[in-house]
Amino acid sequence: MQMLSQPENDVFGKAQPVPSQPVIEAHDLNLVFGSGDTAVQALKDVNLTINRGDFVSFIGPSGCGKTTFLRCVAALEQPTGGSILVNGMSPEQARKARAYGYVFQHAGLYPWRTIAKNIKLPLEIMGYSKAEQDQRVKDVLKLVELEGFGNKFPWQLSGGMQQRASIARALGFDADILLMDEPFGALDEIVRDHLNEQLLQLWARTKKTIGFVTHSIPEAVYLSTKIVVMSPRPGRIHEIIDSPLPKERPLDIRDSAEFIEVSHRVREGLRAGHEV
């Protein structure tokens, strides 16, 4: 599997600093499913600010509200208390403004459509011209290293390649925010490592703001500028860990003392969250 090429300019570490600008803001966010005796509180008093260009990973036990929070950002779930803003708008307004792309746990590609036509689908719905669709498909296939695979069908691609196609589909309309719900969880470790490397390079090239759900401590630490550690249901933020790691991260950084220390902090946070 080829790696995404580095940008011509050294985006990692040499970019000019820019003022922090909130992109996602949650204040006392609550979400309860159902009512009465069957009510389940999925999120409780969540307060979080994600700034432009952040790579934020959400980690916690199953059922802690990681995916639910992402779905609230994407207007796929409606909070029952508190507020959430996306680019200063409600999630519904942000959806209509095409503020984000969403990558699900499974690639979700239609088997009867080629890779190019799967990527085109949201562009067709949004009313882009055929010429614009073709150009955008060409650009994002190059971005995720799938040039030459546009005419293939999903079943002709490996699982990792299908996930890259899913990412390309989410990038097709050039949204500033990329929401990713455990996209590499079903892949083997070698493929997952490659895609982690590629995702970091993609983030550096596009400067997207990324929200990423994972169950993997090494993955969260390797990818993120911030790690949001969540406690069991009702889902609460137990701790937010700012990563001290440099933006340029070869895979072998995972053997460094700094990486191990951050991993230990995340593991301790998960353990402490269970005890609250």
DAVEN-V720175 format. One record per pair of residues at least 4 apart in sequence whose C-alpha atoms are under 7 Angstrom apart, sorted by the first residue. I is the first residue (numbers start at 1). J is the second residue. If there is no record, write none. Layout:
i:I j:J
i:I j:J
This chain:
i:3 j:198
i:4 j:145
i:4 j:198
i:4 j:201
i:6 j:201
i:7 j:11
i:7 j:205
i:10 j:14
i:11 j:15
i:11 j:204
i:11 j:205
i:12 j:204
i:12 j:247
i:12 j:248
i:13 j:247
i:20 j:51
i:20 j:52
i:21 j:51
i:21 j:52
i:22 j:49
i:22 j:50
i:22 j:51
i:22 j:52
i:23 j:50
i:23 j:51
i:23 j:52
i:23 j:86
i:23 j:87
i:24 j:49
i:24 j:50
i:24 j:51
i:24 j:85
i:24 j:86
i:24 j:87
i:25 j:48
i:25 j:49
i:25 j:50
i:25 j:84
i:25 j:85
i:25 j:86
i:26 j:46
i:26 j:47
i:26 j:48
i:26 j:49
i:26 j:83
i:26 j:84
i:26 j:85
i:27 j:46
i:27 j:47
i:27 j:48
i:27 j:82
i:27 j:83
i:27 j:84
i:28 j:45
i:28 j:46
i:28 j:47
i:28 j:82
i:28 j:83
i:29 j:43
i:29 j:44
i:29 j:45
i:29 j:46
i:29 j:47
i:29 j:79
i:29 j:81
i:29 j:82
i:29 j:83
i:30 j:43
i:30 j:44
i:30 j:45
i:30 j:46
i:30 j:79
i:30 j:80
i:30 j:81
i:30 j:82
i:31 j:41
i:31 j:42
i:31 j:43
i:31 j:44
i:31 j:79
i:31 j:80
i:31 j:81
i:32 j:39
i:32 j:40
i:32 j:41
i:32 j:42
i:32 j:80
i:33 j:39
i:33 j:40
i:33 j:41
i:34 j:38
i:34 j:39
i:34 j:40
i:35 j:39
i:41 j:234
i:42 j:64
i:42 j:65
i:42 j:233
i:42 j:234
i:42 j:235
i:43 j:65
i:43 j:234
i:43 j:235
i:43 j:236
i:44 j:234
i:44 j:235
i:44 j:236
i:45 j:236
i:46 j:236
i:46 j:237
i:50 j:54
i:52 j:209
i:53 j:207
i:53 j:208
i:53 j:209
i:54 j:209
i:54 j:210
i:54 j:225
i:55 j:209
i:55 j:210
i:55 j:211
i:55 j:224
i:55 j:225
i:55 j:226
i:56 j:210
i:56 j:211
i:56 j:212
i:56 j:224
i:56 j:225
i:56 j:226
i:56 j:227
i:57 j:211
i:57 j:212
i:57 j:213
i:57 j:214
i:57 j:220
i:57 j:224
i:57 j:226
i:57 j:227
i:57 j:228
i:58 j:66
i:58 j:212
i:58 j:213
i:58 j:214
i:58 j:227
i:58 j:228
i:58 j:229
i:59 j:66
i:59 j:213
i:59 j:214
i:59 j:215
i:59 j:228
i:59 j:229
i:59 j:230
i:60 j:64
i:60 j:215
i:60 j:229
i:60 j:230
i:60 j:231
i:60 j:270
i:61 j:232
i:63 j:232
i:63 j:233
i:64 j:230
i:64 j:231
i:64 j:232
i:64 j:233
i:64 j:234
i:64 j:235
i:65 j:69
i:65 j:235
i:66 j:70
i:66 j:213
i:67 j:71
i:67 j:181
i:67 j:213
i:68 j:72
i:69 j:73
i:70 j:74
i:70 j:179
i:71 j:75
i:71 j:76
i:71 j:77
i:72 j:76
i:72 j:77
i:72 j:78
i:72 j:79
i:73 j:86
i:73 j:91
i:74 j:91
i:74 j:95
i:75 j:91
i:75 j:92
i:84 j:90
i:85 j:89
i:85 j:90
i:85 j:91
i:86 j:90
i:86 j:91
i:86 j:94
i:89 j:93
i:89 j:94
i:90 j:94
i:91 j:95
i:92 j:96
i:93 j:97
i:94 j:98
i:94 j:99
i:95 j:99
i:95 j:100
i:98 j:175
i:99 j:175
i:99 j:176
i:99 j:177
i:100 j:175
i:100 j:176
i:100 j:177
i:100 j:178
i:100 j:179
i:101 j:170
i:101 j:171
i:101 j:175
i:101 j:177
i:101 j:178
i:101 j:179
i:102 j:170
i:102 j:178
i:102 j:179
i:102 j:180
i:103 j:166
i:103 j:167
i:103 j:170
i:103 j:179
i:103 j:180
i:103 j:181
i:103 j:183
i:104 j:180
i:104 j:181
i:104 j:183
i:105 j:181
i:105 j:182
i:105 j:183
i:106 j:183
i:107 j:162
i:107 j:163
i:107 j:166
i:109 j:118
i:109 j:154
i:110 j:118
i:111 j:153
i:111 j:154
i:111 j:155
i:113 j:117
i:113 j:118
i:113 j:153
i:114 j:118
i:114 j:150
i:114 j:151
i:114 j:152
i:114 j:153
i:114 j:154
i:115 j:119
i:115 j:149
i:115 j:150
i:115 j:151
i:115 j:152
i:115 j:153
i:115 j:154
i:115 j:165
i:116 j:120
i:116 j:137
i:116 j:150
i:116 j:151
i:117 j:121
i:119 j:137
i:119 j:168
i:119 j:169
i:119 j:172
i:120 j:124
i:120 j:133
i:120 j:137
i:121 j:125
i:122 j:126
i:123 j:127
i:123 j:128
i:123 j:133
i:123 j:173
i:124 j:128
i:128 j:132
i:128 j:133
i:129 j:133
i:130 j:134
i:131 j:135
i:132 j:136
i:133 j:137
i:134 j:138
i:135 j:139
i:136 j:140
i:136 j:172
i:137 j:141
i:137 j:172
i:138 j:142
i:139 j:143
i:140 j:144
i:140 j:168
i:140 j:171
i:140 j:172
i:141 j:145
i:141 j:146
i:141 j:147
i:141 j:168
i:142 j:146
i:142 j:147
i:144 j:164
i:144 j:168
i:152 j:156
i:154 j:162
i:157 j:161
i:157 j:162
i:158 j:162
i:159 j:163
i:159 j:187
i:160 j:164
i:160 j:187
i:160 j:191
i:161 j:165
i:162 j:166
i:163 j:167
i:164 j:168
i:165 j:169
i:166 j:170
i:167 j:171
i:168 j:172
i:171 j:175
i:176 j:208
i:176 j:209
i:177 j:208
i:177 j:209
i:177 j:210
i:178 j:208
i:178 j:209
i:178 j:210
i:178 j:211
i:179 j:210
i:179 j:211
i:179 j:212
i:180 j:211
i:180 j:212
i:180 j:213
i:181 j:212
i:181 j:213
i:182 j:212
i:182 j:213
i:182 j:214
i:184 j:192
i:187 j:191
i:187 j:192
i:188 j:192
i:189 j:193
i:190 j:194
i:191 j:195
i:192 j:196
i:193 j:197
i:194 j:198
i:195 j:199
i:196 j:200
i:197 j:201
i:198 j:202
i:199 j:203
i:200 j:204
i:200 j:223
i:201 j:205
i:202 j:206
i:203 j:207
i:203 j:208
i:214 j:220
i:216 j:220
i:217 j:221
i:217 j:263
i:218 j:222
i:218 j:263
i:219 j:223
i:220 j:224
i:220 j:227
i:221 j:262
i:221 j:263
i:224 j:243
i:225 j:242
i:225 j:243
i:226 j:240
i:226 j:241
i:226 j:242
i:226 j:243
i:227 j:240
i:227 j:241
i:227 j:242
i:228 j:237
i:228 j:239
i:228 j:240
i:228 j:241
i:229 j:237
i:229 j:238
i:229 j:239
i:229 j:240
i:229 j:266
i:229 j:269
i:229 j:270
i:230 j:235
i:230 j:236
i:230 j:237
i:230 j:238
i:230 j:273
i:231 j:235
i:231 j:236
i:231 j:237
i:231 j:238
i:231 j:270
i:231 j:273
i:231 j:274
i:232 j:274
i:238 j:273
i:239 j:269
i:249 j:253
i:253 j:259
i:254 j:259
i:254 j:260
i:255 j:259
i:256 j:260
i:257 j:261
i:258 j:262
i:259 j:263
i:260 j:264
i:261 j:265
i:262 j:266
i:263 j:267
i:264 j:268
i:265 j:269
i:266 j:270
i:267 j:271
i:268 j:272
i:269 j:273
i:270 j:274
i:271 j:275
i:272 j:276
